[in-house]
Amino acid sequence: MLLVIALVAGGVATWRYDLLDRWLEDEPAEPAEPAAIAPPPSLDLPPVDLPEAVARPLPDRPRLDPAAVRRAVQSDLSDRDLGRHVLAAVAPLGGGPPAYTLGSGLAVPASTTKVVTSAAALYALGADHVFETTVVPDGRRRVVLVGGGDPLLASTPDDETAYPPHADAVTLAERTARALRKKGIRSVRLGYDEGLFTGPDENPTWEPDYIPDGVVSPISALWVDEGRPASGFGRVADPAAAAAETFAAALGKAGIRVEGAPEVTSAPGSQPLASVASAPLGEIVERILTVSDNEAAEVLLRHVGLSSEGDGSFEGGRRGVRRILESQGIDLRSSVLYDGSGLSRDNRLDPRVLIDVLRLAMDPGHPDLAAVLTGLPVAGYTGSLADRMDMGPPEGRGRVRAKTGTLTGVTSLAGIAADVDGNAMVFVLMADRVRKNRDYFARVAMDNAAASLGACRCGRG
C-alpha cells in the first residue's frame, strides 16, 4: 500500500511540476519576448488606427487679448481704496511683452520680495541643497554646537505629517550622546558657534520696533524654532544662546551632563561627532512662499551672500541677488531690495522684475527653480491665500496662485493664473499708497482683480 501511494504521489508531482519535461530537456529554454511570438494563423486582426487628438494643441506662446485682460481687471484696479499709486502688469507666461500694464515706475513690494530671494537662493545653491547643524569636539571634554544656517531647525522632533520635515535639537543631542559614550565621556562643557553669518542681525532699514516688539527675530545662523520661545509668542533676544540652552537640556536628557552654561566660541576644524540635516532647499522654499516666512527668507538671503559674494551679511545677500538676476538677463532697472523678506519699506521694485523672475522659474532649462512656482499659495485653498479671493469671481479660486505682500498701506500680489480656457499668464499687482484704515478693502479689490484673471476668457481667437 505504501509503495502504491508513493508511486501515485510521484506521478502527480511529475505532472504538477513538469518534472518529466525538465528531465528530458538538455537545458532550460530561454523565455521568449511576447512581441516575437507570431499570432495563430487563423487569427484575423484589423489594422490599428491611431486615435485623433482629443483637444487642439496649445500654441507654444499663447497670446493674450489686451482688451479682454483690461476688461477683467480694470474695474477692481480702479477702486479708490487702492489709493493713488497702483502698478500692474499681466503677460503670457511663456514669454512676450505684457498684454496689460497700469502705471509706471517702482512700488514697495512687501512680501512679494520673497519670490526674488527664493529664486536667487535656488539658483545659487540648487534645490537639493541641505543645511547641516553639527557638533564638533574641542579637546577631551568640550564640544561645540555649530550653526549651519538651517532656517527651520526645531527644538523637538516633528510629527510624521510635518512638511517639510525639520531637523531638531533633540535628535542632534541623542546622536552626540551616543558618540560621546563610545569615547567613555559622560560629561562635557558646551560652546556654540554662530559665526557663519556676519554683520548686524537686524536690518538697518527695518522699522525700529520690529525686533523689540517681536515682529521678527534677530537673524542668526544658529537658532531653534526661528527664534521663538517655547510659548510660541514673541521672539527671544538671543536666538543662538537660546538654541545652545535647548541643546544642552536635550543632551542632559540623553545622558550627558553639561557642566556650566554654554559659551560663545569659534569651532575648531574637527570632524563632527554628530550632525542633522535640513530638508532640501526646494522644500524649504515652498514653505517660505506658502506661509510667507519672514525669518527663513532672511536666512536664505544670507546664504545667497555667502554663495555668491563670500559674505553672509544683509549687504552680501543684496549684492548676490542682484548679481544672480543680472546673470540671467533680468534687468533690475532702478529696483532696489534691502532685505530678503520684504519687511523693509525702503524696498522698491519694478513689476516687470517679478514677471521676469516668475518666467525664469517656469523655464524648463532651470528645473531647480520650480519650487518658486509650486510654493505659491493657491487662491482659496493654501497658505496665505487660503481664506482669500472669496468675494470676487468664484472661478478664480484654484486658478490663481500668487505670493501675497502686505504692510500697512501696502498690498501686492505676484503669481500665475489660468483663465477658463486654460490660457496661462503671469501677473503682478501692486499698491503702496493705500489710504489710512482702508487696507482690508484695498486687499479685497486686489484679490478680486486677480480672481477675475482666472474667470476671464483672455486668449485671442
C-alpha positions as CSV (number, residue, x, y, z in Angstrom):
1,M,0.0,0.0,0.0
2,L,2.8,2.4,0.9
3,L,4.5,1.6,-2.5
4,V,1.3,2.3,-4.4
5,I,0.8,5.6,-2.5
6,A,4.4,6.6,-3.3
7,L,4.0,5.8,-7.0
8,V,0.8,7.8,-7.2
9,A,2.2,10.8,-5.4
10,G,5.3,10.7,-7.6
11,G,3.2,10.7,-10.7
12,V,1.1,13.6,-9.5
13,A,4.2,15.6,-8.7
14,T,5.7,14.8,-12.1
15,W,2.6,16.1,-13.8
16,R,2.1,19.1,-11.5
17,Y,5.7,20.4,-11.7
18,D,6.6,19.4,-15.3
19,L,9.4,17.2,-13.9
20,L,9.4,14.8,-16.9
21,D,9.8,17.6,-19.4
22,R,12.6,19.2,-17.4
23,W,14.5,15.8,-17.1
24,L,14.2,15.2,-20.9
25,E,15.4,18.7,-21.9
26,D,19.1,19.2,-22.4
27,E,18.9,22.8,-21.0
28,P,16.2,25.2,-19.9
29,A,14.5,27.1,-22.7
30,E,15.1,30.9,-22.8
31,P,12.0,32.9,-22.2
32,A,10.6,34.4,-25.5
33,E,9.7,38.1,-25.9
34,P,5.9,38.4,-26.4
35,A,6.4,40.5,-29.5
36,A,8.5,37.8,-31.1
37,I,5.6,35.2,-30.9
38,A,3.5,35.1,-34.1
39,P,-0.3,35.0,-33.7
40,P,-2.1,31.8,-34.7
41,P,-2.6,31.6,-38.5
42,S,-6.4,31.5,-38.1
43,L,-6.5,34.8,-36.1
44,D,-7.5,37.8,-38.3
45,L,-6.8,41.1,-36.6
46,P,-7.9,44.5,-38.0
47,P,-5.2,47.2,-38.6
48,V,-4.5,49.6,-35.7
49,D,-5.9,53.1,-36.3
50,L,-4.1,55.9,-34.5
51,P,-6.7,58.0,-32.5
52,E,-7.2,61.6,-33.2
53,A,-6.2,64.3,-30.7
54,V,-8.9,64.9,-28.1
55,A,-8.0,68.6,-27.9
56,R,-6.3,71.0,-30.2
57,P,-2.7,71.7,-29.1
58,L,-1.9,75.0,-27.4
59,P,0.4,77.3,-29.2
60,D,4.0,77.5,-27.9
61,R,3.3,81.0,-26.7
62,P,-0.4,81.6,-26.0
63,R,-1.4,85.1,-26.9
64,L,-3.4,87.2,-24.6
65,D,-6.1,89.7,-25.8
66,P,-5.1,93.1,-24.2
67,A,-8.8,94.2,-24.4
68,A,-10.0,91.1,-22.6
69,V,-7.4,91.4,-19.9
70,R,-8.2,95.1,-19.4
71,R,-11.9,94.3,-19.1
72,A,-11.1,91.7,-16.5
73,V,-9.1,93.8,-14.1
74,Q,-9.7,97.5,-14.8
75,S,-12.8,98.0,-12.6
76,D,-11.2,96.4,-9.5
77,L,-7.8,98.1,-10.0
78,S,-9.6,101.5,-10.3
79,D,-11.1,101.0,-6.8
80,R,-10.4,104.2,-4.7
81,D,-9.4,102.0,-1.7
82,L,-6.2,101.1,-3.5
83,G,-5.0,104.7,-3.4
84,R,-3.3,106.8,-6.0
85,H,-0.3,104.6,-6.8
86,V,-1.3,101.3,-8.4
87,L,1.0,99.4,-10.7
88,A,0.1,96.3,-12.7
89,A,1.4,94.0,-15.4
90,V,-0.2,90.9,-17.0
91,A,1.8,88.9,-19.6
92,P,1.8,85.5,-21.2
93,L,3.6,83.0,-19.0
94,G,5.6,81.7,-21.9
95,G,7.1,85.0,-22.9
96,G,6.5,88.1,-24.9
97,P,5.5,91.7,-23.9
98,P,2.8,92.4,-21.4
99,A,-0.7,92.3,-22.6
100,Y,-1.7,94.9,-20.0
101,T,0.1,97.4,-17.9
102,L,-1.0,100.1,-15.5
103,G,1.1,102.8,-14.0
104,S,4.8,103.2,-14.3
105,G,7.9,103.3,-12.0
106,L,8.5,101.4,-8.8
107,A,6.5,100.4,-5.8
108,V,7.1,98.9,-2.3
109,P,6.8,95.1,-3.0
110,A,6.3,93.9,0.6
111,S,6.4,90.1,0.8
112,T,6.5,89.5,-2.9
113,T,10.2,90.2,-2.3
114,K,10.4,86.6,-1.2
115,V,9.8,85.4,-4.8
116,V,13.1,87.1,-5.8
117,T,15.0,85.9,-2.7
118,S,13.8,82.3,-3.2
119,A,14.7,82.2,-6.9
120,A,18.2,83.6,-6.2
121,A,18.8,81.0,-3.4
122,L,17.7,78.1,-5.5
123,Y,19.9,79.3,-8.4
124,A,22.9,79.8,-6.1
125,L,22.6,76.5,-4.1
126,G,20.3,74.1,-6.0
127,A,17.0,72.6,-5.0
128,D,18.7,69.6,-3.3
129,H,21.0,71.6,-1.1
130,V,20.7,70.9,2.7
131,F,21.9,72.9,5.7
132,E,23.8,70.9,8.4
133,T,23.9,71.7,12.1
134,T,26.9,69.9,13.7
135,V,28.6,69.2,17.0
136,V,32.4,69.1,16.9
137,P,34.9,68.1,19.7
138,D,37.1,70.8,21.2
139,G,39.5,68.9,23.4
140,R,38.7,65.9,25.5
141,R,35.6,67.1,27.4
142,R,34.3,70.0,25.4
143,V,32.0,70.1,22.4
144,V,30.8,73.0,20.2
145,L,27.4,73.3,18.6
146,V,27.9,74.8,15.2
147,G,25.1,76.6,13.4
148,G,24.9,75.9,9.7
149,G,22.2,78.4,8.8
150,D,19.3,75.9,8.9
151,P,16.3,78.2,8.8
152,L,13.9,75.6,10.1
153,L,15.9,73.8,12.8
154,A,13.4,72.8,15.5
155,S,13.7,72.3,19.3
156,T,11.9,69.0,19.2
157,P,11.2,66.3,16.6
158,D,8.2,66.9,14.2
159,D,5.3,64.6,13.9
160,E,5.2,62.5,10.7
161,T,2.8,64.8,8.9
162,A,5.1,67.9,9.0
163,Y,6.1,69.3,5.7
164,P,8.9,69.9,5.1
165,P,10.4,67.7,7.9
166,H,12.6,69.7,10.3
167,A,16.0,68.7,11.7
168,D,15.9,69.2,15.5
169,A,18.0,69.7,18.6
170,V,16.8,66.5,20.4
171,T,17.9,64.2,17.6
172,L,21.2,66.0,17.4
173,A,21.7,65.6,21.2
174,E,20.9,61.9,21.1
175,R,23.4,61.3,18.3
176,T,26.0,63.4,20.1
177,A,25.4,61.4,23.3
178,R,25.9,58.1,21.5
179,A,29.2,59.3,20.1
180,L,30.4,60.6,23.4
181,R,29.5,57.4,25.3
182,K,31.6,55.4,22.8
183,K,34.5,57.5,23.9
184,G,33.7,56.9,27.5
185,I,32.7,60.5,28.1
186,R,29.7,61.2,30.4
187,S,30.0,65.0,31.0
188,V,31.2,67.9,28.8
189,R,31.4,71.6,28.6
190,L,29.4,73.2,25.8
191,G,30.3,76.0,23.4
192,Y,28.3,77.3,20.5
193,D,29.4,78.9,17.2
194,E,27.0,81.2,15.2
195,G,29.8,82.7,13.1
196,L,28.6,81.6,9.7
197,F,26.7,84.9,9.1
198,T,28.3,88.3,9.6
199,G,27.2,91.8,10.0
200,P,24.2,93.1,12.0
201,D,21.5,90.6,13.0
202,E,18.9,93.4,12.4
203,N,18.4,95.1,9.0
204,P,19.0,98.8,9.4
205,T,16.1,99.6,7.1
206,W,13.5,97.8,9.2
207,E,11.2,99.7,11.4
208,P,12.9,100.3,14.8
209,D,10.2,98.4,16.7
210,Y,10.3,95.2,14.7
211,I,12.8,93.4,16.9
212,P,11.7,94.8,20.3
213,D,8.0,94.1,19.5
214,G,8.7,90.5,18.3
215,V,7.7,91.1,14.7
216,V,10.8,89.3,13.5
217,S,13.7,87.6,15.2
218,P,17.3,88.7,15.1
219,I,18.8,86.8,12.2
220,S,21.2,84.1,13.2
221,A,23.0,81.0,11.6
222,L,22.1,79.1,14.8
223,W,18.6,79.1,16.3
224,V,15.7,76.8,17.0
225,D,12.0,77.4,16.1
226,E,13.2,80.6,14.2
227,G,14.0,82.3,17.5
228,R,10.6,81.8,19.1
229,P,10.4,80.9,22.8
230,A,8.7,77.7,24.0
231,S,5.4,79.6,24.5
232,G,5.3,80.4,20.8
233,F,4.7,84.1,21.4
234,G,7.2,86.8,20.6
235,R,10.9,86.3,19.9
236,V,13.9,85.6,22.1
237,A,16.6,88.3,22.4
238,D,19.5,86.0,21.6
239,P,18.4,83.1,19.3
240,A,21.9,81.4,19.3
241,A,22.2,81.4,23.1
242,A,18.6,80.1,23.4
243,A,19.4,77.3,20.9
244,A,22.5,76.3,22.8
245,E,20.5,76.1,26.1
246,T,17.9,74.0,24.3
247,F,20.6,71.6,23.0
248,A,22.2,71.4,26.5
249,A,18.9,70.4,28.1
250,A,18.4,67.7,25.4
251,L,22.0,66.5,25.9
252,G,21.3,66.1,29.6
253,K,18.2,64.1,28.9
254,A,20.2,61.9,26.6
255,G,22.6,61.0,29.5
256,I,25.4,63.5,29.0
257,R,25.8,66.1,31.8
258,V,26.6,69.6,30.7
259,E,28.9,71.5,33.1
260,G,28.3,75.2,33.4
261,A,26.5,77.5,30.9
262,P,27.0,77.3,27.2
263,E,29.7,79.8,25.9
264,V,30.1,81.6,22.6
265,T,33.2,80.3,20.8
266,S,34.7,79.6,17.4
267,A,34.6,75.9,16.5
268,P,37.8,74.1,15.7
269,G,38.1,72.4,12.3
270,S,37.4,69.0,13.8
271,Q,35.4,66.2,12.2
272,P,31.9,66.3,13.6
273,L,30.8,64.0,16.3
274,A,27.2,64.3,15.1
275,S,25.0,66.2,12.7
276,V,21.5,66.7,11.5
277,A,20.5,68.0,8.0
278,S,17.6,70.2,7.0
279,A,15.0,69.3,4.3
280,P,16.2,70.1,0.8
281,L,16.2,73.8,-0.1
282,G,13.4,73.3,-2.7
283,E,11.0,72.1,0.1
284,I,12.1,75.0,2.4
285,V,11.4,77.5,-0.4
286,E,7.9,76.0,-0.9
287,R,7.2,76.6,2.8
288,I,8.6,80.1,2.8
289,L,6.4,81.2,0.0
290,T,3.3,79.3,1.1
291,V,3.2,80.8,4.6
292,S,5.3,83.9,3.9
293,D,8.0,83.1,6.4
294,N,10.0,86.3,7.1
295,E,12.8,84.8,9.2
296,A,13.5,81.9,6.9
297,A,13.6,84.2,3.9
298,E,16.2,86.4,5.6
299,V,18.4,83.3,6.3
300,L,18.2,82.4,2.6
301,L,19.3,86.0,1.8
302,R,22.5,85.4,3.9
303,H,23.1,82.1,2.1
304,V,22.9,83.9,-1.2
305,G,25.5,86.3,0.0
306,L,27.8,83.5,1.2
307,S,27.5,81.6,-2.1
308,S,27.7,84.5,-4.5
309,E,29.8,87.0,-2.7
310,G,31.5,85.1,0.2
311,D,29.8,87.5,2.5
312,G,27.0,86.2,4.8
313,S,25.6,89.6,5.7
314,F,22.5,91.6,4.6
315,E,24.7,93.6,2.2
316,G,26.3,90.5,0.8
317,G,22.9,89.0,0.2
318,R,21.7,92.1,-1.6
319,R,24.7,92.1,-3.9
320,G,24.3,88.4,-4.5
321,V,20.7,88.7,-5.5
322,R,21.5,91.5,-8.0
323,R,24.4,89.6,-9.5
324,I,22.4,86.4,-10.0
325,L,19.4,88.1,-11.6
326,E,21.6,90.1,-13.9
327,S,23.5,87.0,-14.9
328,Q,20.1,85.6,-16.1
329,G,19.4,88.7,-18.2
330,I,16.9,90.2,-15.7
331,D,17.1,93.9,-15.8
332,L,16.5,95.3,-12.3
333,R,16.3,98.8,-13.8
334,S,16.1,101.2,-10.8
335,S,14.8,98.5,-8.4
336,V,16.5,98.1,-5.1
337,L,16.0,95.5,-2.4
338,Y,17.4,95.9,1.1
339,D,16.3,92.6,2.6
340,G,15.0,89.1,1.7
341,S,11.6,89.1,3.3
342,G,10.1,92.4,2.1
343,L,9.7,93.9,5.6
344,S,11.8,96.9,4.6
345,R,9.7,99.9,3.5
346,D,12.8,101.1,1.6
347,N,12.5,98.3,-1.0
348,R,11.4,99.4,-4.5
349,L,10.6,97.0,-7.3
350,D,9.5,97.3,-10.9
351,P,6.6,94.9,-11.6
352,R,8.5,93.6,-14.7
353,V,11.3,92.2,-12.5
354,L,8.8,89.9,-10.7
355,I,7.3,89.0,-14.2
356,D,10.8,88.0,-15.3
357,V,11.6,86.0,-12.2
358,L,8.4,84.0,-12.4
359,R,9.0,83.3,-16.0
360,L,12.6,82.2,-15.2
361,A,11.2,79.8,-12.6
362,M,8.9,78.4,-15.3
363,D,11.8,77.8,-17.8
364,P,12.4,74.1,-18.3
365,G,16.1,75.0,-18.5
366,H,16.0,75.9,-14.8
367,P,14.4,72.9,-13.1
368,D,15.9,73.9,-9.7
369,L,13.7,77.0,-9.7
370,A,10.4,75.1,-10.0
371,A,9.8,75.4,-6.2
372,V,9.2,79.1,-6.7
373,L,6.0,78.2,-8.6
374,T,4.9,75.2,-6.6
375,G,5.3,77.2,-3.4
376,L,2.9,79.9,-4.5
377,P,-0.3,79.8,-2.4
378,V,-3.4,78.6,-4.2
379,A,-6.3,81.0,-4.1
380,G,-9.0,79.8,-1.7
381,Y,-7.0,76.7,-0.7
382,T,-3.5,77.0,0.7
383,G,-1.2,79.2,2.8
384,S,-1.6,83.0,2.9
385,L,-4.4,82.7,0.2
386,A,-6.4,80.0,2.0
387,D,-9.1,82.4,3.1
388,R,-8.9,85.0,0.3
389,M,-10.4,85.6,-3.1
390,D,-13.8,84.7,-1.7
391,M,-15.6,87.9,-2.8
392,G,-14.7,88.0,-6.4
393,P,-15.5,85.7,-9.3
394,P,-15.5,82.1,-7.9
395,E,-13.7,80.8,-10.9
396,G,-10.5,82.5,-9.6
397,R,-10.3,80.1,-6.7
398,G,-8.0,77.3,-7.7
399,R,-7.0,79.0,-10.9
400,V,-4.8,81.6,-9.3
401,R,-1.5,81.0,-7.5
402,A,0.2,84.1,-6.0
403,K,2.6,85.4,-3.4
404,T,0.9,87.9,-1.2
405,G,2.5,91.1,0.1
406,T,1.1,93.1,3.0
407,L,2.4,96.0,5.0
408,T,0.4,98.9,6.5
409,G,-0.6,101.0,3.5
410,V,0.8,98.4,1.0
411,T,-0.9,95.4,-0.7
412,S,0.5,93.4,-3.6
413,L,0.2,90.1,-5.4
414,A,2.6,88.3,-7.8
415,G,1.9,85.0,-9.4
416,I,0.3,83.0,-12.2
417,A,-3.3,82.4,-13.4
418,A,-5.0,80.2,-15.9
419,D,-8.2,81.6,-17.4
420,V,-11.3,79.4,-18.1
421,D,-9.9,78.4,-21.5
422,G,-6.5,77.4,-20.0
423,N,-4.5,80.4,-21.1
424,A,-1.6,80.8,-18.7
425,M,-0.5,84.2,-17.6
426,V,1.8,85.8,-15.1
427,F,0.7,88.9,-13.3
428,V,1.9,91.5,-10.7
429,L,-0.4,93.9,-8.9
430,M,1.0,96.5,-6.5
431,A,-0.4,99.4,-4.5
432,D,1.7,101.2,-1.9
433,R,-0.3,104.3,-1.0
434,V,-3.4,102.7,0.4
435,R,-5.4,105.2,2.3
436,K,-5.4,105.0,6.1
437,N,-7.8,102.4,7.5
438,R,-8.6,101.1,4.1
439,D,-6.1,98.2,4.0
440,Y,-8.7,95.4,4.2
441,F,-10.8,96.9,1.4
442,A,-7.7,97.5,-0.8
443,R,-6.7,93.9,-0.4
444,V,-10.2,92.7,-1.4
445,A,-10.1,94.9,-4.5
446,M,-6.8,93.5,-5.5
447,D,-7.9,89.9,-4.8
448,N,-10.9,90.5,-7.0
449,A,-8.8,91.7,-9.8
450,A,-6.6,88.6,-9.6
451,A,-9.6,86.3,-9.4
452,S,-11.0,88.0,-12.5
453,L,-8.0,86.8,-14.4
454,G,-8.9,83.2,-13.5
455,A,-12.5,83.9,-14.6
456,C,-11.9,85.6,-17.9
457,R,-11.5,84.4,-21.5
458,C,-8.3,86.3,-22.1
459,G,-6.9,84.5,-25.0
460,R,-7.0,85.7,-28.6
461,G,-9.4,84.0,-31.0
